[in-house]
Amino acid sequence: MGLFEDLSRFLETRLDEFLKANPHLELWGLEDQLRGQEQDAIRLLGDLKRREKQLEDSILATAQDIQRWHGRITKAQAANRLDLAQAAEEREAALLRQGNQYWGQMKGIKEQIEQTRTLQKEIHDRRRELKTKIAATQAQRTAQRASTSWDTGWAQPPFDGFGKDPMDPVEESFQRWETEQELEELKRQVGK
């Protein structure tokens, strides 16, 4: 167990060092988590809206049943069938209780919908802030690389004639992807 713990600590330290050297990756990880949370909130919102629609349908059906039984009460009383009138009144009272339960559930669902909408908006706003921070971090990294090349006397021209542009978006994408791959490899090693 000691060797595994030592190796695990070593890999965690390396991962921490890697993330400190590449803070944008940590930001990307957070952005990915927020994206997942936002998708979960959107799915939950859809489920809640479906449940709200079901409850609305149940309330309408119950209201129609109440009207039907209320009419039966009136008919039974007019025909002096008090036994049927009493049974119809009991049925109407049960339907009213059921309708009240549906109404209470729908009120709770509406509150959940509002809370979920608020949460989804907050997550969306955080993602937007994080994307801004990621863009600023990448701009800062690009500026640092450019200043480092100038400071060392090895300034790179905007285009070196060999098809390699240091500001090339494809180059940047590959660098980002390669860095992500390294991070994934470190995560796999830590997870073993």
Backbone as a ProteinNet text record, in pm:
[ID]
protein_1_A
[PRIMARY]
MGLFEDLSRFLETRLDEFLKANPHLELWGLEDQLRGQEQDAIRLLGDLKRREKQLEDSILATAQDIQRWHGRITKAQAANRLDLAQAAEEREAALLRQGNQYWGQMKGIKEQIEQTRTLQKEIHDRRRELKTKIAATQAQRTAQRASTSWDTGWAQPPFDGFGKDPMDPVEESFQRWETEQELEELKRQVGK
[TERTIARY]
82.6	0	87	201.6	288.1	333.8	370	416	302.4	182.3	67.5	36.7	40.2	12.4	118.8	245.8	354.1	335.3	303.7	282.5	161.9	56.3	-63.6	-33.1	39	77.2	165.4	258.5	347.8	266.9	175.1	95	3	-54.2	-137.6	-54.6	67.3	156.6	187.9	217.6	245.9	123.7	5.5	-116.9	-137.3	-116.5	-128.6	-29.5	94.7	196.1	155.6	105.2	62.9	-50.1	-148.5	-260	-215.1	-117.1	-64.4	8.4	77.3	147.7	50.7	-63.9	-164.6	-301.4	-317.9	-442.5	-565	-543.2	-656.6	-724.7	-648.1	-708.2	-805.6	-768.7	-858.6	-986.5	-970.4	-1087.2	-1174.1	-1111.1	-1187.1	-1262.5	-1196.5	-1263.2	-1385.2	-1370.6	-1484.2	-1594.7	-1555.7	-1653.9	-1729	-1656.8	-1719.8	-1819.3	-1782.4	-1873.7	-1998.7	-1978.9	-2092.2	-2182.4	-2122.6	-2202.2	-2289.6	-2230.4	-2307.5	-2420.4	-2391.1	-2493.8	-2605.1	-2567.7	-2669.2	-2757.2	-2697.2	-2775.3	-2869.3	-2818.9	-2903.5	-3021.2	-2995.2	-3101.9	-3205.2	-3159.1	-3250.8	-3336	-3272.3	-3348	-3452	-3410.2	-3502.2	-3618.5	-3589.2	-3693.5	-3794.3	-3745.7	-3834.8	-3921.9	-3860.3	-3936.8	-4043.7	-4006.9	-4102.3	-4217.5	-4187.3	-4293.5	-4388.1	-4332	-4418	-4509	-4451	-4529.7	-4636.9	-4602.1	-4699	-4815.8	-4786.7	-4891	-4980.5	-4919.1	-4997.3	-5092.3	-5040.7	-5123.6	-5236.5	-5205.3	-5310.8	-5420.6	-5380.5	-5478.5	-5560.9	-5494.1	-5564.6	-5661.3	-5621.4	-5709.7	-5832.7	-5811.4	-5924.6	-6019.1	-5962.8	-6046.7	-6123.4	-6058.9	-6124.4	-6235.6	-6211	-6313.4	-6434.8	-6412.1	-6524.9	-6603.2	-6527.8	-6594.4	-6676.8	-6622.7	-6695.5	-6825.1	-6817.5	-6937.8	-7041.3	-6991.3	-7083	-7151.9	-7075.9	-7133.1	-7221.7	-7188.9	-7274.3	-7410.8	-7407.3	-7533.3	-7612.5	-7547.2	-7615	-7678	-7607.5	-7663.7	-7796.3	-7793.8	-7914.5	-8027.1	-7995.1	-8097.2	-8155	-8064.7	-8110.5	-8197.5	-8161.1	-8242.3	-8377.7	-8378.6	-8504.9	-8596.8	-8538.7	-8617	-8645.5	-8601.4	-8620	-8552.6	-8435.2	-8353.9	-8237.9	-8266	-8166.7	-8049.8	-8074.4	-7965.7	-7862.3	-7913.1	-7821.4	-7757.6	-7834.3	-7781.4	-7666.4	-7683.6	-7578.6	-7452.4	-7469.3	-7354.9	-7284	-7364.6	-7305.2	-7230	-7284	-7216.1	-7081.7	-7081.9	-6956.4	-6854.1	-6902	-6812	-6759.5	-6846.8	-6807	-6703.4	-6723	-6628.8	-6492.4	-6493.5	-6367.2	-6294.4	-6371	-6309.9	-6254.7	-6324	-6273.8	-6141.2	-6134.6	-6008.8	-5897.1	-5929.6	-5830	-5786.2	-5880.9	-5848.3	-5758	-5785.8	-5701.1	-5559.1	-5548.3	-5415.2	-5340.3	-5409	-5346.8	-5304.4	-5390.7	-5361.2	-5236.1	-5227.9	-5110.6	-4983.2	-4994.4	-4879.1	-4836.3	-4935.4	-4901.3	-4835.2	-4881.7	-4819.5	-4672.4	-4646.1	-4508.7	-4423.9	-4482.6	-4410.6	-4377.5	-4472.8	-4447.4	-4332.1	-4326.4	-4215.1	-4082.8	-4085.8	-3964.7	-3921.2	-4016.8	-3983.8	-3913.8	-3967.1	-3904.9	-3764.9	-3750.1	-3618.5	-3520.3	-3565.7	-3478.8	-3441.2	-3536.3	-3505.1	-3399.6	-3416.4	-3319.6	-3182.5	-3180	-3054	-2989.3	-3068.4	-3014.9	-2956.9	-3023.8	-2973.4	-2842.5	-2836.6	-2713.5	-2597.6	-2624	-2519.8	-2477.5	-2574.5	-2543.3	-2456	-2491.6	-2412.7	-2270.8	-2259.4	-2125.3	-2043.7	-2108.9	-2036.8	-1986.7	-2070.6	-2031.1	-1911.8	-1917	-1805	-1678.9	-1695.2	-1580.8	-1522.3	-1607.4	-1557	-1476.7	-1523.4	-1449.8	-1314.2	-1314.4	-1189.4	-1093.6	-1149.7	-1067.7	-1004.9	-1086	-1034	-924.7	-944.8	-843.4	-715.9	-731.8	-615.6	-539	-611.8	-544.9	-474.5	-537.8	-473.8	-347.6	-357.3	-241.5	-129.6	-164.9	-63.4	1.9	-79.2	-25.5	68.1	27	110.7	240.5	230.7	350.9	446.8	391.2	476.9	544.4	468.8	524.9	632.1	606.2	705.1	827.6	808	921.7	1010.2	948.7	1030.9	1106.1	1046.3	1115.3	1224.4	1192.9	1289.4	1414.9	1399.5	1514.1	1589.9	1537.7	1604.2	1566.8	1473	1431.4	1290.4	1272.8	1140.7	1101	974.5	925.2	849.3	873.4	794.1	651	556.7	418.6	401.2	487.2	477.6	619.7	659.3	800.8	832	735.3	762.7	751.5	736.3	724.9	582.8	487.7	348.9	315.9	399.1	375.7	353	230.7	193.5	170	245.6	229.5	89.2	14.2	-120.6	-225	-180.5	-267.1	-368	-499.6	-599.4	-590.6	-548.6	-533.6	-420.2	-308.5	-195.8	-240.2	-314.6	-364.5	-455.9	-542.1	-632.9	-555.1	-453.2	-372.3	-298.3	-243.8	-173.8	-270.1	-390	-489.9	-525.4	-547.1	-583.4	-471.2	-348.1	-234.6	-220.7	-243.9	-237.4	-349.2	-469.6	-580.6	-548	-484.9	-446.7	-350.3	-252.8	-158.4	-231.1	-327.4	-405.1	-484.7	-548.7	-625.2	-533.9	-414.6	-319.5	-280.3	-254.9	-222.7	-340.2	-461.9	-579.8	-593.1	-567.6	-574.4	-469.4	-351.4	-245.6	-281.1	-341.2	-381.4	-491.7	-582.8	-696.1	-660.3	-541.5	-503.3	-475.6
-119.1	0	125.4	123.1	239.8	287.6	195.3	231	296.2	238.5	294.4	435.3	453.4	586	686.2	643.4	732	770.1	671.1	695.8	787.5	761.8	843.8	988.2	1007.5	1142.8	1210.3	1133.5	1187.9	1234.7	1149.7	1185	1303.2	1308.8	1423.5	1551.3	1542	1658.2	1701.5	1604.7	1635.7	1697.9	1643.9	1698.9	1843.1	1866.2	2002.5	2096.1	2049.7	2132.4	2160.3	2057.7	2071.4	2174.3	2165.6	2259.9	2401.6	2414.1	2547.4	2604.7	2519.5	2564.3	2591.3	2527.4	2542	2573.1	2691.7	2722.1	2721	2742	2740.4	2603.4	2496.2	2362.4	2345.4	2400.4	2393.4	2471.2	2585.1	2664.8	2588	2518.2	2437.4	2326	2266.2	2162.3	2216.8	2335	2398.3	2431.4	2479.6	2513.7	2388	2277.1	2150.7	2107	2121.7	2087.3	2175.1	2304.4	2395.5	2362.9	2325.6	2286.6	2166.5	2069.4	1951.6	1988.9	2078.6	2121.9	2197.3	2279.2	2353.3	2257	2156.7	2056.9	1980.4	1947.5	1880.1	1968.4	2097.3	2190.8	2201.3	2203.4	2212.3	2084.9	1968.9	1842.7	1841.7	1885.6	1890.6	1984.2	2096.8	2192.1	2126.7	2051.1	1979.8	1878.4	1803.4	1705	1774.1	1886.1	1958.9	2014.5	2062.9	2116.6	2004.5	1887.2	1773.4	1736	1736	1704.4	1811.1	1937.4	2045.6	2024.4	1987.8	1964	1847	1741.2	1626.7	1669.2	1750.5	1795.9	1886.8	1974.2	2059.4	1973.6	1871	1780.9	1709.8	1666.6	1598.1	1692.7	1817.7	1916.2	1940.8	1956.2	1978.1	1858	1738.9	1617.9	1606.8	1639	1631.9	1736.2	1855.9	1961.3	1917.5	1852.1	1802.8	1694.9	1606.7	1503.2	1566.3	1670	1738.3	1797.7	1861.4	1918.1	1809.6	1697.4	1587.1	1535.2	1515.6	1464.7	1569.4	1695.8	1800.9	1798.8	1781	1768.1	1646.9	1538.3	1417	1439.7	1516.9	1548.6	1621.9	1722.1	1802.7	1715.2	1626.8	1537.4	1444.5	1385.8	1291.4	1362.2	1485.1	1558.9	1595.1	1632.6	1667.6	1545.7	1428.9	1304.8	1246	1316.7	1273.9	1138.8	1119.1	998.7	1038.9	1053.4	1101.8	1005.4	874.6	777.5	802.7	828.3	858.1	995.8	1090.6	1226.4	1223.3	1145	1136.4	1069.9	964.1	895.7	989.4	1066.4	1161	1272.9	1317.4	1421	1370	1242.6	1183.3	1174.3	1135.4	1126.9	1266.1	1366.6	1503.8	1553.7	1522.7	1564.5	1497.4	1369.6	1298.7	1361.9	1396.6	1460.4	1598.2	1672.2	1803.4	1787.5	1687.5	1661.7	1626.6	1541.3	1502.1	1623.7	1708	1830.2	1922.6	1933.5	2016.4	1960.4	1827.1	1765.1	1796.5	1780.9	1813.4	1960.2	2047.8	2191.1	2219.7	2156.8	2174.6	2123.8	2008.2	1953.7	2047.3	2103	2191.9	2319.2	2368.3	2486.5	2456.7	2338.3	2297.4	2284.4	2228.6	2212.8	2349.8	2442.6	2577.8	2643.8	2625.1	2679.1	2614.8	2483.1	2413.5	2463.1	2488.6	2539.1	2674.1	2761.7	2893.9	2880.8	2794.3	2773.2	2717.1	2623.9	2561.9	2663.2	2746.7	2852.2	2947.1	2985.3	3075	3008.5	2881.2	2807.5	2796.4	2763.2	2749.1	2881.3	2992.6	3124.1	3156.1	3123.6	3147.3	3065.1	2939.9	2854.3	2910.2	2952.1	3008.6	3133.5	3219.3	3340.9	3305.7	3206.3	3163.7	3108.6	3032	2978.8	3091.5	3190.9	3304.3	3377.7	3398.4	3462.2	3377.3	3246.7	3156.5	3156.6	3161.3	3167.5	3295.3	3405.3	3531.7	3517.3	3452.1	3431.7	3341.1	3237.8	3147.3	3225.4	3307.8	3387.3	3482.4	3543.4	3633.9	3557.4	3438.3	3355.9	3315.5	3278	3240.1	3360.1	3475.2	3595.9	3628.2	3609.8	3634.1	3535.2	3408.3	3307.6	3340.8	3382.4	3418.1	3537.6	3635.9	3755.2	3717.7	3626.5	3583.7	3512.2	3427.5	3356.7	3455.2	3552.9	3652.6	3735	3777.3	3859	3775.3	3648.5	3561.5	3546.8	3529.7	3513.9	3643.4	3759.1	3886.5	3907.7	3871.3	3891.8	3807.7	3690.1	3602.6	3631.2	3723.2	3757.2	3664.7	3577.6	3482	3515.3	3636.4	3679.3	3603.3	3563.2	3491.5	3589	3584.9	3670.2	3618.3	3701.4	3655.8	3532.9	3519.8	3403.5	3368.5	3243.1	3210.1	3153.8	3150.3	3104.1	2953.6	2881.1	2734.8	2689.6	2780.7	2744.2	2742.2	2803.5	2798.5	2940.2	2972.3	3102.7	3085.1	3155.8	3135	3171.3	3251.2	3286.9	3204.9	3101.2	3015.3	2947.4	2960.8	2898.2	2745.6	2686.9	2541.2	2498.9	2573.5	2545	2557.3	2662.1	2683.8	2569.7	2525.7	2414.7	2287.1	2260.2	2140.2	2149.3	2265.2	2281.1	2256	2311.1	2291.4	2144.1	2078.1	1937.1	1851.8	1879.2	1803.3	1822.6	1943.3	1970.2	1895.6	1893.5	1819.3	1670	1618.9	1477.8	1447.8	1535.7	1517.4	1517.4	1607.5	1614.2	1486.5	1437.5	1312.7	1196.4	1190.9	1085.6	1092.5	1213	1229	1186.6	1221.9	1181.2	1029.6	964.9	818.8	757.4	815.5	762.8	781.1	893.4	917.8	820.7	792.4	704.6	558.5	517.9	374.4	332.9
0	0	0	63.7	72.8	-63.6	-151.1	-285	-364.7	-353.3	-424.6	-374.9	-243.1	-185.9	-230	-230.4	-274.7	-421.2	-503.2	-644.8	-665.4	-590.4	-601.2	-561.9	-451.5	-408.4	-512.7	-568.6	-670.9	-792.5	-837.2	-954.2	-925.4	-805	-768.6	-767.7	-717.3	-715.9	-858.6	-943.7	-1083.9	-1151.6	-1121	-1178	-1130.1	-1000.7	-948.1	-1015.3	-1031.8	-1098.4	-1243	-1308.1	-1446.9	-1457.3	-1365.7	-1368.6	-1335.4	-1245.5	-1215	-1336.4	-1407.1	-1527.7	-1642.6	-1639.1	-1745	-1682	-1621.3	-1550.8	-1642.1	-1769.9	-1862.6	-1866.7	-1841.9	-1843.4	-1727.7	-1612.2	-1497.9	-1528.3	-1593.6	-1631.7	-1731.1	-1825	-1920.9	-1849.1	-1749.6	-1671.1	-1599.3	-1540.8	-1473.6	-1573.5	-1689.8	-1792	-1836.2	-1847	-1884.6	-1777.3	-1650.5	-1541.1	-1545.9	-1566.6	-1572.7	-1691.7	-1804.7	-1921.3	-1885.9	-1817.5	-1775.6	-1680.1	-1585.4	-1491	-1563	-1660.5	-1734.6	-1815.1	-1875.4	-1949.9	-1856	-1735.8	-1637	-1597.7	-1577.7	-1540.5	-1652.6	-1776.7	-1890.4	-1899.8	-1877.2	-1877.6	-1765.7	-1646.5	-1532.3	-1563.1	-1624.7	-1661.5	-1756.4	-1853.2	-1945.1	-1872	-1778.2	-1700.4	-1616.1	-1554	-1470.3	-1553.5	-1673	-1758.9	-1804.3	-1830.2	-1867.2	-1749	-1629.6	-1508.7	-1486.3	-1509.3	-1494.9	-1591.6	-1715.1	-1815.8	-1773.4	-1720	-1673	-1561	-1468.6	-1357.6	-1406.8	-1502.4	-1559.7	-1621.1	-1696.3	-1757.3	-1650.1	-1542.5	-1433.4	-1363.7	-1344.2	-1280.4	-1367.6	-1498.1	-1588.8	-1590.1	-1595.3	-1596.3	-1464.8	-1353.8	-1222.9	-1214.3	-1266.4	-1265.7	-1346.6	-1459.2	-1540.6	-1464.6	-1395	-1315.1	-1202.8	-1139.7	-1032.4	-1086.5	-1203.8	-1264.3	-1294.6	-1346.2	-1379.3	-1253.3	-1145.4	-1021.5	-954.3	-969.8	-914.2	-984.8	-1115.5	-1190.2	-1145.3	-1115.6	-1068.8	-930.7	-848.4	-715.9	-734.5	-821.4	-846.1	-899.9	-994.8	-1052.5	-945.7	-864.7	-761.8	-658.7	-620.3	-523	-583	-711.3	-777.9	-787.7	-803.8	-814.8	-677.2	-573.9	-435.2	-408.1	-474.4	-449.9	-360.8	-232.9	-137.6	-122.3	-140.4	-132.8	-242.9	-365.1	-476.8	-459.9	-408.4	-387.7	-286.9	-181.8	-79.2	-137	-212	-273.5	-372.3	-447.2	-543	-469.9	-356.2	-276.7	-223.5	-180.5	-131.2	-244.9	-362.7	-478.5	-514.2	-511.4	-542.1	-440.2	-314	-208.9	-229.4	-267.5	-292.7	-411.3	-514.7	-632.1	-597.5	-512.2	-467.7	-392.1	-305.8	-232.8	-330.3	-427.2	-527.2	-609	-648.3	-722.3	-641.4	-510.8	-423.8	-415.4	-412.2	-410	-539.2	-651.8	-780.3	-783.7	-732.8	-732.7	-648.3	-531.6	-445.1	-512.3	-578.5	-650	-762.5	-833	-943.3	-891.6	-778.8	-719.3	-686	-630.3	-599.6	-725	-830.3	-958.1	-1016.4	-1010.1	-1062.4	-987.1	-854.9	-775.2	-818.1	-837.6	-882.1	-1019.3	-1107.4	-1240.8	-1228.5	-1146.1	-1127.9	-1069.3	-968.7	-907.7	-1009.9	-1090	-1190.6	-1298.2	-1338.5	-1436.2	-1380.7	-1254.2	-1190.1	-1184.8	-1144.9	-1137.3	-1274.8	-1376.1	-1511.5	-1560.1	-1529.2	-1568.5	-1495.6	-1365.4	-1289.4	-1347.2	-1378.4	-1436.3	-1571.5	-1652	-1783.5	-1768.2	-1673.7	-1650	-1604.1	-1515.7	-1469.7	-1585.2	-1672.5	-1789.5	-1877.8	-1898.8	-1982.9	-1919.1	-1785.7	-1715.7	-1729.6	-1715.6	-1724.4	-1864.8	-1966.7	-2104.5	-2125.3	-2067.2	-2076.2	-2008.6	-1892.8	-1819	-1897.7	-1962.2	-2043.6	-2158.6	-2223.8	-2335.8	-2287.3	-2170.6	-2115.5	-2080.7	-2024.9	-1990	-2115.3	-2218.8	-2343.4	-2406.2	-2401.1	-2453.9	-2374.5	-2244	-2157.7	-2189.7	-2208.9	-2243.2	-2376.8	-2473.3	-2604.6	-2591.7	-2512.8	-2491.8	-2420.4	-2322	-2250.8	-2345.4	-2430.8	-2526.4	-2620.3	-2665.6	-2757.7	-2687.8	-2563.3	-2492.6	-2457.8	-2426.8	-2396.5	-2519.3	-2636.1	-2756	-2785.5	-2760	-2781.8	-2676.8	-2551	-2442.9	-2462.3	-2521.4	-2538.8	-2667.8	-2744.2	-2869.1	-2982.4	-2959.3	-3062	-3108.2	-3146.5	-3190.7	-3316.1	-3318.4	-3435.2	-3522.4	-3649.1	-3737.8	-3741.1	-3783.8	-3790.2	-3878	-3977.7	-4064.9	-4106.2	-4082.5	-4104	-4242.9	-4330.7	-4466.1	-4482.9	-4371.8	-4380.3	-4347.8	-4359.3	-4333.2	-4185.9	-4102.8	-3959.1	-3907.7	-3877.7	-3824.2	-3674.2	-3587	-3442.8	-3393	-3464.4	-3423.8	-3499.8	-3565.8	-3644.7	-3552.2	-3578.8	-3492.5	-3492.4	-3602.4	-3606.3	-3514.2	-3518.3	-3429.4	-3283.6	-3254.6	-3118.2	-3075.7	-3167.2	-3137.1	-3109.1	-3190	-3166.5	-3034.8	-3002.7	-2875.2	-2759.9	-2769.3	-2664.9	-2653.1	-2769.2	-2768.7	-2708.7	-2749.3	-2696.2	-2546	-2498.5	-2355.2	-2283.2	-2340.8	-2282.3	-2276.2	-2383	-2384.3	-2270.3	-2249.4	-2139.4	-2006	-1991.9	-1868.6	-1848.4	-1951.2	-1942.2	-1902.3	-1961.2	-1928	-1780.2	-1731.3	-1590	-1501.6	-1542.2	-1466	-1461.3	-1577.4	-1581.3	-1489.3	-1489.3	-1404.4	-1257.2	-1222.8	-1083.9	-1045.3	-1137.5	-1110.5	-1095.7	-1140.3	-1133	-990.9
[MASK]
++++++++++++++++++++++++++++++++++++++++++++++++++++++++++++++++++++++++++++++++++++++++++++++++++++++++++++++++++++++++++++++++++++++++++++++++++++++++++++++++++++++++++++++++++++++++++++++++

